[in-house]
Amino acid sequence: MRKLITVLIVLIVVSCNDNDGNITLEETTKTEGSENAIAVYNHAYNENYEADQIEYIALNANNAYVLLDPFQDDAIESIDEIKTNRNQLAAYISIGTGENWREDFNQLQPFLTTQQWAEWPGEYFVNATTTGLIEIMKIRIDKIADLGFDWVEFDNMDWALYDDTRETYDIQVSKEESIAYYQELCNYVHEKGMKCMAKNFVENAEDFDGVTYESYQNEKNWWDYSGAQSFLNDGKLVIIIHYNESNCDQVYTDYQGIYNNDLSFICEDNISKKYIHYNQ
């Protein structure tokens, strides 16, 4: 068996802060030896600390998976610049909730629960996967394709699969309907020439092109191991985004031991209070 040797190199990257003119040092961990793993940058959302900033991504991301919120002005304005460095551009989209800050929220509202999601203010779970809802989501996907994205990342695609959530929010859409819903949307993403990124599970998502798992300091590898490994075995992109960690290097090493060096990894460091990027 061919052995892959992982070498950790600390790179000091100098970047300019356009807001105040100060020079800042950014630290990135580089991992050599994997064939399929690529670096991951995340501007779309954050768990505890700030997400990657557009200026930092433009300076540092190269041949990476870059997740943006396609409906934020600063993200849209930087698409061409980010893509010049061979980056794969991914668009964040929540398909299991409606967010009250989106311009199409009023259109979505008839298909949502009336009770707000307690964990995320301003979000309401999808309560009916009717043709009307699917058409609204397809319009979003059309816009994403027109902007030049390569991937669409489906957040909250498992919203209707858990009995406790269904009971708490009186979710009426059936589990089978929710599965058919995200499968139809992924098929449409493929029709538009883009790839689908699943989020946190791959049940009935065999047609998806990759999966992102969210990992926590006291809750690592909580998902179905066989599902993640099956995606790796098929050469698909598998990303672990780990939150609020004081020893990111050790967590990455642990995950490599569970899976292999083809795993893509990004870690929210609770000392520097920012993401640390691997697989550069």
URLINHU-V687339 format. One record per pair of residues at least 4 apart in sequence whose ideal C-beta (glycine too) atoms are under 7 Angstrom apart, sorted by the first residue. I is the first residue (numbers start at 1). J is the second residue. D is the distance in Angstrom with one decimal. If there is no record, write none. Layout:
BEGIN
I,J,D ; I,J,D
END
This chain:
BEGIN
4,33,4.5 ; 4,34,6.5 ; 4,261,4.7 ; 5,33,5.1 ; 6,31,5.7 ; 6,33,4.7 ; 6,261,6.1 ; 7,32,4.8 ; 7,33,6.5 ; 8,29,6.0 ; 8,31,6.3 ; 8,249,6.7 ; 9,30,4.5 ; 10,27,6.3 ; 10,29,6.4 ; 11,28,4.9 ; 11,30,5.5 ; 12,25,5.7 ; 12,27,6.3 ; 13,26,4.7 ; 13,28,6.1 ; 13,60,5.7 ; 14,23,6.2 ; 14,25,6.3 ; 15,24,5.9 ; 15,26,5.6 ; 15,55,6.9 ; 15,56,6.1 ; 15,59,4.9 ; 16,23,6.3 ; 17,21,6.9 ; 17,22,5.0 ; 17,24,5.5 ; 18,55,6.3 ; 26,56,6.4 ; 26,60,6.8 ; 28,60,6.6 ; 28,277,5.1 ; 28,280,6.0 ; 29,249,6.8 ; 29,276,5.7 ; 29,277,6.9 ; 29,278,5.4 ; 30,280,4.0 ; 31,278,5.0 ; 31,279,5.2 ; 31,280,6.9 ; 33,261,5.8 ; 34,261,3.8 ; 34,262,5.5 ; 34,279,6.4 ; 35,262,6.5 ; 36,235,6.3 ; 36,262,4.1 ; 37,261,6.4 ; 37,262,5.2 ; 37,263,5.9 ; 37,264,4.6 ; 37,279,4.2 ; 38,63,6.0 ; 38,64,5.6 ; 38,65,5.7 ; 38,264,5.6 ; 38,279,5.6 ; 39,61,6.7 ; 39,64,3.9 ; 39,277,5.1 ; 39,278,6.8 ; 39,279,4.8 ; 39,280,4.9 ; 40,64,6.4 ; 40,65,4.9 ; 40,239,5.4 ; 40,264,5.4 ; 40,266,4.2 ; 40,277,6.7 ; 41,52,4.8 ; 41,57,4.9 ; 41,61,4.9 ; 41,64,5.6 ; 41,66,4.7 ; 41,67,6.9 ; 41,277,6.5 ; 42,51,5.6 ; 42,52,5.5 ; 42,67,4.8 ; 42,241,6.7 ; 42,266,6.4 ; 42,275,6.3 ; 43,51,5.2 ; 43,52,5.0 ; 43,54,6.1 ; 43,57,6.2 ; 43,67,6.5 ; 43,68,5.1 ; 43,75,6.2 ; 44,51,6.8 ; 44,67,4.7 ; 44,68,5.7 ; 44,69,4.5 ; 44,92,3.7 ; 45,51,6.3 ; 45,92,6.6 ; 46,50,5.8 ; 46,51,4.3 ; 47,243,4.3 ; 47,244,6.8 ; 47,268,6.0 ; 48,243,6.3 ; 48,244,5.1 ; 48,268,6.2 ; 49,268,6.1 ; 49,273,4.2 ; 49,274,5.9 ; 50,274,6.5 ; 52,56,5.7 ; 52,57,5.4 ; 52,275,5.6 ; 53,57,7.0 ; 54,58,6.2 ; 54,74,5.4 ; 54,75,6.7 ; 54,78,4.9 ; 55,59,6.5 ; 56,60,5.9 ; 57,61,4.7 ; 57,66,5.9 ; 57,82,6.0 ; 58,78,6.1 ; 58,81,5.1 ; 58,82,5.7 ; 61,66,5.4 ; 61,82,6.5 ; 61,85,6.0 ; 61,87,5.1 ; 62,85,4.6 ; 62,86,6.5 ; 63,86,4.7 ; 63,87,6.7 ; 64,87,5.1 ; 65,88,5.2 ; 65,90,6.0 ; 65,237,6.7 ; 65,239,6.7 ; 65,264,6.8 ; 66,82,5.7 ; 66,87,4.8 ; 66,88,6.9 ; 66,89,5.6 ; 66,90,6.5 ; 67,90,4.6 ; 67,92,5.8 ; 67,153,6.0 ; 68,75,4.1 ; 68,89,6.6 ; 68,91,6.4 ; 68,92,6.8 ; 69,75,5.6 ; 69,92,5.0 ; 70,75,6.5 ; 70,76,6.9 ; 70,91,4.1 ; 70,143,7.0 ; 70,144,5.1 ; 70,147,5.9 ; 70,149,6.4 ; 71,102,6.8 ; 72,76,6.9 ; 73,77,6.3 ; 74,78,6.6 ; 76,147,6.4 ; 78,82,5.5 ; 79,83,6.2 ; 79,89,6.4 ; 79,147,6.0 ; 79,148,5.8 ; 80,84,6.9 ; 82,87,5.4 ; 82,89,6.4 ; 83,87,5.9 ; 83,89,5.9 ; 83,148,6.7 ; 88,150,4.6 ; 88,151,6.2 ; 89,148,6.9 ; 89,149,4.8 ; 89,150,5.2 ; 90,149,6.7 ; 90,150,6.8 ; 90,151,3.7 ; 90,153,5.0 ; 90,197,6.1 ; 91,144,4.4 ; 91,149,4.5 ; 91,151,6.8 ; 91,152,5.2 ; 91,153,6.8 ; 92,153,5.4 ; 92,155,6.4 ; 93,140,6.0 ; 93,152,5.8 ; 93,153,6.8 ; 93,154,6.4 ; 93,155,6.8 ; 94,99,6.2 ; 94,155,4.4 ; 94,156,5.0 ; 95,137,6.2 ; 95,154,5.1 ; 95,156,6.5 ; 95,157,5.6 ; 95,182,6.1 ; 95,185,6.1 ; 96,125,6.5 ; 96,126,5.5 ; 96,156,3.1 ; 96,157,5.7 ; 96,159,3.2 ; 97,117,6.4 ; 97,123,4.3 ; 97,124,6.2 ; 97,125,5.6 ; 97,126,6.5 ; 97,156,5.1 ; 97,159,6.6 ; 98,105,5.7 ; 98,108,3.9 ; 98,109,6.6 ; 98,112,4.5 ; 98,123,7.0 ; 98,124,5.1 ; 98,126,6.9 ; 99,105,6.6 ; 99,122,5.9 ; 99,123,5.3 ; 100,105,5.1 ; 100,122,4.5 ; 101,122,6.1 ; 104,108,5.9 ; 104,136,5.8 ; 105,109,6.3 ; 107,136,5.3 ; 108,112,6.0 ; 108,136,6.0 ; 111,126,6.0 ; 111,127,6.2 ; 111,128,4.7 ; 111,130,6.4 ; 111,132,6.6 ; 111,133,4.3 ; 112,124,4.1 ; 112,125,6.6 ; 112,126,6.2 ; 112,127,5.6 ; 113,124,5.2 ; 113,125,4.7 ; 113,127,4.7 ; 113,169,4.9 ; 113,170,6.6 ; 113,171,6.5 ; 115,169,5.4 ; 116,121,6.6 ; 116,123,6.9 ; 116,124,5.9 ; 117,123,4.5 ; 117,124,6.5 ; 117,125,6.2 ; 125,159,5.4 ; 125,169,5.2 ; 125,171,5.8 ; 126,133,6.7 ; 126,159,6.4 ; 126,173,6.5 ; 127,171,5.9 ; 127,172,5.4 ; 127,173,6.0 ; 128,133,6.5 ; 128,172,6.6 ; 128,173,5.8 ; 129,133,5.8 ; 129,134,6.9 ; 129,173,5.2 ; 129,177,4.9 ; 129,178,6.4 ; 129,181,4.0 ; 131,135,6.2 ; 132,136,6.8 ; 133,137,6.5 ; 134,138,6.2 ; 134,181,6.9 ; 134,184,6.3 ; 135,139,6.7 ; 137,141,6.5 ; 137,185,5.8 ; 138,142,6.4 ; 138,188,5.6 ; 139,143,6.7 ; 140,144,6.4 ; 141,145,6.4 ; 141,152,6.3 ; 141,188,5.8 ; 141,189,5.9 ; 141,192,6.0 ; 142,146,6.4 ; 143,147,6.5 ; 144,149,4.9 ; 144,152,5.9 ; 145,149,6.8 ; 145,192,4.0 ; 145,193,6.7 ; 145,194,6.1 ; 149,194,6.1 ; 150,194,6.0 ; 150,195,6.4 ; 151,194,6.0 ; 151,195,4.8 ; 151,197,5.2 ; 152,189,4.9 ; 152,194,5.7 ; 152,196,6.0 ; 152,197,6.8 ; 153,197,4.0 ; 153,199,6.5 ; 153,212,6.5 ; 154,182,6.1 ; 154,196,6.6 ; 154,197,6.6 ; 154,198,6.3 ; 154,199,5.7 ; 155,199,5.2 ; 157,182,4.7 ; 157,198,6.6 ; 157,199,5.7 ; 158,200,6.2 ; 158,201,5.5 ; 159,165,6.7 ; 160,166,6.5 ; 160,171,5.5 ; 160,173,5.2 ; 160,175,5.8 ; 160,178,3.8 ; 161,175,5.5 ; 161,178,6.7 ; 162,166,6.7 ; 163,167,6.2 ; 164,168,6.2 ; 165,169,6.2 ; 165,171,6.7 ; 166,171,4.4 ; 173,177,4.9 ; 173,178,5.6 ; 175,179,6.6 ; 176,180,6.5 ; 177,181,6.2 ; 178,182,6.8 ; 179,183,6.2 ; 179,204,4.7 ; 180,184,6.2 ; 181,185,6.6 ; 182,186,6.2 ; 183,187,6.4 ; 183,204,6.9 ; 183,207,6.9 ; 184,188,6.5 ; 185,189,6.5 ; 186,190,6.6 ; 186,196,4.1 ; 186,207,5.8 ; 186,208,5.9 ; 187,191,6.5 ; 188,192,6.6 ; 189,194,5.0 ; 189,196,5.0 ; 190,196,7.0 ; 195,209,3.9 ; 195,210,6.8 ; 196,208,4.5 ; 196,209,5.5 ; 197,208,6.9 ; 197,209,6.9 ; 197,210,4.8 ; 197,211,6.8 ; 197,212,5.9 ; 198,202,5.4 ; 198,205,4.7 ; 198,208,4.3 ; 198,211,4.2 ; 199,212,5.5 ; 200,213,5.7 ; 200,214,6.0 ; 200,223,6.3 ; 201,223,6.1 ; 201,224,6.7 ; 201,227,6.5 ; 202,208,6.7 ; 202,211,5.2 ; 202,227,4.2 ; 202,231,6.2 ; 209,236,5.9 ; 209,237,6.8 ; 210,231,6.9 ; 210,236,5.1 ; 210,237,3.4 ; 210,238,6.6 ; 210,239,7.0 ; 211,228,6.8 ; 211,231,5.4 ; 211,238,5.7 ; 212,239,4.3 ; 212,241,6.3 ; 213,223,5.4 ; 213,228,6.6 ; 213,240,5.1 ; 214,241,5.6 ; 214,243,6.9 ; 215,220,5.3 ; 215,240,5.3 ; 215,241,6.8 ; 215,242,4.1 ; 215,243,6.9 ; 216,243,5.4 ; 216,244,6.9 ; 217,243,7.0 ; 217,244,5.3 ; 217,245,5.6 ; 221,225,6.8 ; 221,258,6.0 ; 223,227,6.8 ; 223,228,6.3 ; 225,229,6.0 ; 226,230,6.1 ; 227,231,7.0 ; 228,232,6.7 ; 228,238,5.8 ; 228,259,6.7 ; 229,233,6.1 ; 229,259,6.5 ; 230,234,6.4 ; 231,236,4.2 ; 231,238,5.0 ; 232,238,5.2 ; 232,259,5.9 ; 232,260,6.6 ; 232,262,5.6 ; 232,263,6.9 ; 237,264,6.4 ; 238,263,5.7 ; 238,264,6.5 ; 239,264,4.5 ; 240,255,5.8 ; 240,263,6.4 ; 240,265,5.3 ; 241,266,5.1 ; 242,248,7.0 ; 242,251,5.4 ; 242,267,4.6 ; 242,268,6.7 ; 243,268,4.6 ; 244,268,5.8 ; 244,270,5.0 ; 245,251,5.6 ; 245,267,5.5 ; 245,268,6.5 ; 245,269,6.3 ; 245,270,6.2 ; 246,270,5.6 ; 246,271,6.1 ; 247,251,6.5 ; 248,252,6.2 ; 248,267,3.6 ; 248,269,5.5 ; 248,276,5.0 ; 249,253,6.4 ; 250,254,6.3 ; 251,255,6.5 ; 251,267,6.4 ; 252,256,6.4 ; 252,265,4.9 ; 252,267,6.8 ; 252,278,5.8 ; 253,257,6.6 ; 254,258,6.7 ; 255,259,6.1 ; 255,263,5.9 ; 255,265,6.4 ; 256,260,6.6 ; 256,261,5.9 ; 256,263,6.4 ; 259,263,4.8 ; 264,279,5.3 ; 265,278,4.5 ; 265,279,6.4 ; 266,275,5.5 ; 266,277,5.8 ; 266,278,6.7 ; 267,275,6.8 ; 267,276,4.8 ; 268,275,5.7 ; 269,274,6.3 ; 269,276,5.0
END
